[in-house]
Amino acid sequence: MKRSTILFILFQLILPFNNRVFPQENHPNIVVILCDDLGYGDLSCYGHPHIKTPNLDNMAAQGIRFTDFYSSAPVCSPSRVGLLTGRSPNRAGVFDWIPPAGDIKPDAREQVHMQSRETTIPMLLKEAGYATVMAGKWHCNSIFNSAEQPQPDDAGFDHWLGTHNNASPSHENPENFVRNGNPVGEIKGYSCQIVADEGIQWIKNHKQEKPDQPFFLYLAFHEPHEPVASPAELTNDYLDIASNKKEATYFANVENIDLAVGKVLEALKKLSIENNTLVIFTADNGPETLNRYPNASYSYGSPDPLRGMKLWTTEAGFRVAGIMYWPTEIKPGQISNQPVSALDFLPTFCELAGKDLPENIALDGTSFLPVIEGHKIKRDKPLIWAYYNSLNEHQVAMRDGDWKVLAKLDLQKKYQNLNDRNISEIRSAKFLDFEVYKVSEDIHEDEDLSADKNRAIKRLKKKLKKNYKELLGDSFIWTVRE
């Protein structure tokens, strides 16, 4: 054998995953399952002592479970916008949850939406030849199902069944779903099962009509966000374990998610497409605080062993469950402590689809494919969050390798939106306080190392300041209407 041929073969054997080119006919299907307000510790495979999640446990056992997986924000709307765009939601002008539009508000929140200028995962995958479908919670605009603002189809979805925000009046028999612009009225059943069934039926139809076309399926479950409702037969199983019926109902809600995930996985298997399908399970942010608002009486989600909850910039605000399954490409039984983010979805999926990344757009993620092959991710910049309405005192957070840095700004008040009336104060705000943790060893964020005088700590603080300044400079600023 010629020396050049031997070298070529050896090169192919050691070629990292992130440089692998998938033949067009083998571009994988991609399924993303996103939960709403799921606690880091709510699944059995993440340590919950009571909630039964056998399907997700098996998915983790047969795939890879991430201990350091991050959402793109500590609250719902910006988290979803970040996932879909691969950019910090601040760049898109989505800084907090989006309320339905109404009267003109002094902070311009009635205008907030994911704008048509944003480039999304389904847009890019469609250009690469994929079919795209979404079912579940949308919550990326203030005006739902109206030409006044972009809707799921404008964001690149060929087919969609969605709600503006929560399932209403609850997860049971919801009445507010819209399919491709047409309200469908009450649907019998529970939301996560309805969403899973929509996705499964779409896949079945699609595989009959276009069996060779890969697809992207985005299932955004409403569970376990309030208002919580669960099947009685599941709730009854937890009554002797839970502290009260509402906690039992929450436990059952998470188990119902697991059953819906199992249904999706079984459908992929029966259709003989599971080997060429990457399935990702994760959440939009940490768990809701019990009784934080009047309707949060079922919010028994567990952040353990993390500090804080949803709306915090400590770990529990946005460190979430992350499980990936792909029989032919992911070696079973892996547990990874590599920091991976929902911001990484867009560059990863483009790589899998053979699609070039969009030019002249600031992306904040990178491909995670090296991780599922046992390699480390090399990030050009750290993961950074700026949440101006945080329940804790520190509005800015950064994860850089083993390290987590928190920073407090000297702002007069909390802000849910950035606009032309408050941007001057925010731009001139100085850092008052830092906290630094080596979270690779200190998951609880117990030992604050910010007072250390060593160069590493100084570099981390400087790096946060630099990356925050860049993010703020590129954040979209809304104009208040008179």
N, C-alpha and C positions, 0 to 999 in steps of 0.2 A: 504493500500500500504506500502511495506517495506521502512524503512528509507533509505536504500542504493539506492533503485529505485528512490525515490524522489530526493535525492542528485544528482543522475546521470542526471535526467531530468533538474534540475536547472542548473547544470554545462553546459549542452548543450545549454540552453537558453542564458547563459552569455558568451559562448565561443566566443572569438574575431574572426572576419572574417579571419584574417591571419593564424588561426589555423584550419580553416575548410578544410575538405578533400572532394573533389568532387568525387563522384563515376565515374568510368572510362567511363560509358556510358553517363555521363552528363558533361564531360569536354567541356567547351565552345569553340565555334569558336572565333577567335580573328582577328579583322580588324584594322590595323593602317593606317591612312591617313595622309601623311606628305606633307605640302606645302613648297615652296621654296621662301624665302625672304618675307614672309607675315609679315606685321607690326602688333605689339601688338594691335594697335587701328584700324585695317582694317575691323573688323567685326561689324555689327550692335550691337550684344550683348556685344561687348567690347567698345562700345561708338562711332563708326563712324557715323557721322551725315547724310551721303548720301548713302553709299554703301548698297545695298539690299542683305541681307543674311538670308532669312526666314527659309531655311532648317537647317542651323547651329543654328539659334536662337531657333528653335523648339527643336533641338537636345539638346541644353543646358537647355531649359525649362523642358524637359522630362528626363534629366539626371543630370550631375554635371558639373559646369563650374569652372575652376581653375583660380584664380587671380594671383597665384605665381607659374606658371609652367615654367620649364626651359629646354632648349635644352642643349646638352652636349658640345656645342662649339658655338662661335659667327660667324661661317662660315661653308659652306656647307659640304665639304668632312669629316672633323673630326666630325662634328655633326652626320652624318650618320653612321660613324664607331662606335661612342659611343653608338648610339641607338641600333645598331645590336649586340654589344658585352657586353653592360652593364658595360663598363670600360671607364675611361677617354681615349680619343683617343690618348693622349700622350703616353700611355702605348703601344699602337699599332704602334707608330711611325708616326702618321698622325697629323701634327701640323698646317696645313693650307690647303687651297683648292689644289686639285691635278691637275696639268696641264698634257696634253697628253705627253707621252714620246717622246723624240727627242734626240738631241745631249747630250753628257755628260755635266752635269751642275756642277758648283763649289760647290753647296750646296747639291748635290745628289737628287734633287727633281724628276729627271727622273725615279728614282727607286721606288718612294713612292707608296704603295698599302696596302690594308688590307691583311695581310699575312695568309698563310694556317694554321699557328699555332694558330690563333685566333678561339675561340669558339663562335658561334653566336646563336641568338634566333632560326632561322629555323633549325639549326643542332640539338639543344636540343629538340625542339618540334617534329622533325621527330623521334627522339629516343623514344619520349613519344607516338608515334602513330599518329601524325598529318600529314596531307598533307600541303605542303607549296607552296606559289606562290607570285611572285613579279611582279609589272608592274610600269614602270615609270623611273625616274632618278636613276642611279646607283651611279656613281662618287666615287667609292671606290678603284679605281686603275688608274695607268697612262697608262696602255696598255689594251684597252677594246677589248673584244671578241677575245682573243688570249690565247693559252695554256701557254704563257710566264708568266702570272700572274693569280691568282685565279679569277674566274668569279662568277656571281650570283649562278650558280648551284654548284660550289665548296663551296660556303658559306651555302649551305643547301636548296636552292630553287628547288623544283621539276619542276616547270614551271616558265619561266620568259619572259617578254617583256620589253626591256630596251634600254636606251641610255647611252652613256658614261657620258655626262654632260647635256648640254641644248638641248631642242628640236630645230632642225635646218631644214630650215632656220629661223623658228619662231614657235610659238605655232600652227599656222595655217598650215595644210597639211604638217606635219613634214616628213622628208625623211630619218632619221637616226635611226629608231627603228630596233632592232634586237630581234628575237624571238627564244629562245633556241639555240642561236649560228648562226642563219640564218638571214641575212639582209632581211627586208621585203619591202624596197623601200617606196615610198610616200604613206601615209595613209591620206585619205580625212577626214577633220574635225579638231577639236581643241584638243590639247594634253591632257588636263585633262579629256575630254569626251572619248578620245581613251583609256586612261589608265583605266578609270572607266568601260568602256565597256568590256575591256579585262578581268578585274577581275570578272565582273558579269557573262560573258559567261563561264569563268572557273568554277565558283561556280555552275552554272546550270549543266554543264557537270559532275562535280564531284558528285553532289547530286544524279544524275541519276545512276552513276556507283558505288559509295560507299556512300550511304546515311547516314551511321552511323559513318563515319570517320570524326572527327573534323578537321578544317583547320585553317591555319594562312595565312592571306592575307595582304600584304604590298603594299600599293598604294602610290607611291612617285610622286606627281604632280610636273610638271615643273613650273607651275604658282605660283606667279606672277613675277618670275625672268625674266629678259631680255633674249632674244628679245621678247617683249610683242606683242601679237596679240589677238584681241577679236572679237566676232561676231558683225557685224555692227548694228544689231537690238538692242543689249544690249548697245553698245557704244552710239547710238543715244539718248537713254533715259537719258544720263548724260550730254549731250552737254550744256544744259541750266543751269546746276549746277556747272560743273567743270570750272576751270580757262581757260582751252584750250582743244583741242581734245585729246592730249596725256594723260592728266589727266583723261578725260572721258574714254579713252581706258583702263587705269589702273583700274578704278572703275569697268568697265565691266568685266575685267579679274578676279577680285575677285568674282563678282557675278557669273561668269561662273564656278568657283570652287564650289560655293554653289550649283549650279544646278547639278554638277557632284556628290557631296556628297548626294544630295537628291535622285539622281538616284540609288546610291548604297543602301541607306536605304530602298527605295521602293522595290528594288529587294529582300532584306533580308525578308521584310514583305510578299511579294508575295510567296516566297519560304517557308514561315512558319518557319523560323529559327531565326528571330530577337530576340525571347525571350532567346535563348541560344547563343547569340553572343555579345561579348564586342566590341564596336566600339570606337576608339580613334581618335580624330582629333587634330593635332598640326602642328608645323612648325619647320624648321631646324635652324633658327636664325632670327634676326631682319630684318627690311626693309633696302633695298639698299638706298644709298644717291643719290639724284637726281644729274645727270651730274658728278658723281665721275669719270667716264670714258666715252669715246665718245658715247658708245651705251646705256648709262644709262639715256636716255632722257625721258623714260616712268616711271621712278622709283618714283612714288608718294605715296609710302607706308607711313603709319603713325605710329611713335613710341609712340604717346601720350598715357598716360601721363609720359612716361619714358624718361630717359636721355640717349642720344647717338643714335646710329644706328647699323646696321650690322658692324662687325669688331671691335666693342668697347667692353670693359669689364665692362662698366656700364650696368645698367639693360636692356636697349633696345637692347643690343647686343645678349642676350640669354634668356631674359624673353619673353615668347611667349604665344600665345593662346593655351589653353588646354581644350578640351571638351570630356567627356566620356558618353556613352549611353549604358545601359544594362537593359532592361525593368524589368526583374525579380529580379535583384540584386541591382540596383541603384535607390534609392528613388528620385522621380522627384523634380526639382526645387532647387537643392542644389547649393550653391556657397561656395567654399572652399578657404581659404587663407593659407592652408598648403603648404609649399614648396614641390613640386613634380617635378621629373626630368625624361627625356627620359632614363636616366641611370637606372631608376627603372623598366623599361619594362621587362628586362630579368629575374630578380628574381620574379617579379609578375607573368609573364606568366608561368614560371616553376612551381610556386605554383599552379596555376590554372590547369596545365596539370598533376600534381602529379609527377613531375620530380625533382629529387634531383639537387641541384646546383652543378656545376663542382667544383672539389676539386683542391687545389693548384693554384688557379687563383685569382688574386686580383680584386674583383668586387667593384664598387664604388656606386652602388645603393642599394635600399632595396625595399621590397614589398610595393606597395601603397594601397593594399586592405583594411587596416584599415581605410583609409581616406574616401572611398566611403561608409563606414558604420558609419561615423561620429566620428571616433577615430583619434588620433594623430599618426603620424609616429614617431618611435623612431629610429634615425639614429646612427649607430656606429661611423660614421665619417661625417664631413660636406661635402657639395658640393663644389668642388674646380675646378677652371679653370686656366690654364697657357697658354696664347696666346701671343707669342713673336713678333707678327706683328700687335699689336693693334694700332688703329688710335688714341686712347687716350694714356696718358703717363703711365698708370698703366697696367702692363702685367699680373698680378696675381689677382684673385678675389676669394672670398669665401662667401658662404651663409651658415650661421649657425643659425638655428632657426629664431628669429626675426631680425638677424643682417646680414649686408653685409660689408665686408672688402675688400678694394682695396690696392694693394701694387705695388710700382715702383722698378724696378731693375736697377742697375747702369751698363747697357749694352752700348757698343759703338754704336750699330745700332740695327735695327729691324731684326728679323730672321724669315724666312718662314719654315725652317727645322732645325732639330738638327742633327749634323753629327760629325765625328771624328775631324774636323778642328775647330769647334766653341764650342764644348762641354766644354772645359776647362774654357773658359771665362764665359759660362753660369753657370757652377757649382760654380765658385768662385764669382759670382755676389752677391753684398750685397743689402739689402733693403735700399732705400733712403727716401722713403716717404710712409705714410699710409693715407688712408681715411676710416672712419668708419661711417656707417649709420644704423639707426634703421629702416630698410625698411618696416617693418610691419606697421609703422606709417608714414614713410617718403618715399613714392614711387618715388618721384622726385629726391631723393638723394640730397636734398638741404642743410641739416644741418650736416656738418662734425663734428663728435664727437671725432676725433682721438686725440685731444689735452687734453681731459679729463684725469685726473690722477687716476681715480678710477680703482679698481681691474678688473672689468668686461672688460673694454677696453684693459687693459694690457693682460688679458687672451686671448682675441680674436686675438690680434696681435701675441702672442706666438703660438696660435693654427694654424693660417695661416702658420707661418714659419715651424712648425712641419709637417703639411700635405703637404705643397709644397715640402719640402725636401724629403719626402717619395715618392711623385709623380715623381719628377725629378730623383730620384734614380732608379725608375722602368721604366722610359721612354726608348723606343727603340731608339737607336742611329744608324744612317745610316753611311756607309763607302763610302767616295767619291772615285769614280773610276778615275784612272789616264788616 
